Amino acid sequence: MAPDDGHALPGRDDLASRRLIERYQEVARVSREMVIAAHREDWDEVARLEVECQARIGELKQAAMIEPLGAYEQRRRIQLLRVILRHDAQIRSRAEPWLLELERLITLPPRAKRSG
């Protein structure tokens, strides 16, 4: 075991912890790409990226069950989760007006449906 020279990060700094944090970073990256696509109103790309994000989250959940994090990695995980949640809020704020407009276009008043 190597002596603690004071330069190591606090908490566990092993390969499994780093891999798990990298998975969170990857989810954050994909969610950022979703934000960019939503700002372009490229909803097909948002949907494609959402599928990718869901797959990465599934992998992340499995890995999280077997790869415990130390205190430092837990703090980093929380930072990344906050970023992901901000991205989600930005995507929703862009998508909701579009969805409301779509709903308005699809839902015709009862009189308009009868006259045809």
Buried (B, 14 or more C-beta within 10 A) or exposed (E): EEEEEEEEEEBBEEEBBBEBBEBBBBBBBBBBBBBBBBEEEBBEBBEBBBEBBEEBBEEBEEBBEEBEBBEBBBEBBEEBEEBBEBBBEBBEEBBEEEEEEEEEEEEEEEEEEEEE
